[in-house]
């Protein structure tokens, strides 16, 4: 099952015993902070979880798969994620439940 924004909000208001609207505001504030940080080209490190980074991609040659025509893909920025060793260990533990 996929973890959704709504399920995170439900978990926040149940675990922290706070009103649902407050949980929504916390979640939205956190996501907005992430977006602004990455938009400014800064990395974001969450200890024990991982690191979100911005990478610059140069122009590159590509091909339209429908027509086969060559084209140039413009330079762009992409978000990358590198898992922390702690997260990798938890995901790969033998006693962790399968999907």
Buried (B, 14 or more C-beta within 10 A) or exposed (E): EEEEEEEBBEEBBEEEEEEEEEBBEBBEEEEEEBEEBBEEEEEBEEEEEBBBBBEEEEEEEEEEEEEEEEEEEEEEEEEEEEEBEEBEEEEEEEEEEEE
